[in-house]
């Protein structure tokens, strides 16, 4: 598979503290790849660097063989990378419909309504709440909306930051079933998730992060069977 995104020696620092240290990895077209690790391992900072929200202090990121290392966030969105942020980041005072329309703000084509229909096929509950203020939705519904909003931009790469956070177990299962379905439909996905068991179950490959560094990478099945990973992240 051709490489869609490639990072080499990526470093992200906040003041004198390095949140990501010389991280090198790649995501191939059509893959679902996960990053697992403890809270504070640098996973979210890595995603922010990829989408221009946290400038890299060292290293390079290439997307579709073009450097995006120092591009502003809005330009990276236009190139085809969409982030579903930790905590969902919905526009709480806007309706569900308005949130979805915001996801397509960079587009100017006749297929926006068609894609909104696809969002409702993916998440029927959003159609039922189309005119409802997004802030009044349940946590699970807000996560559905955040994913649907990102997909409205027709991204080539979808970044998911802790999609299970704060959700009830049944809703977590629903969200991960949807992630699997979106992946099967051909979307390339980079998933950051503290629930290592679920992340490895849906992914083809995975990376383990510790204290800002990538310490291990392998096929997801192999990582799930690795004694060190099982002991540190799977509670075994």
Secondary structure, 3 states (H helix, E strand, C coil): CCEEEEEEEEEEEECCEEEEEEEEEEEECCCEEEEECCCCCCHHHHHHHHCCCCCCCEEEEEECCEECCCCCHHHHHHHCEEEECCCCCCCCCCEHHHHHHHHCCCCCCCCHHHHHHHHHHHCHHHHHCCCCEHHHCCHHHHHHHHHHHHHCCCCCEEEEECCCCCCCHHHHHHHHHHHHHHHHCCCEEEEECCCHHHHHHHCCEEEEEECCEEEEEEEHHHHHHCHHHHHHHCCC
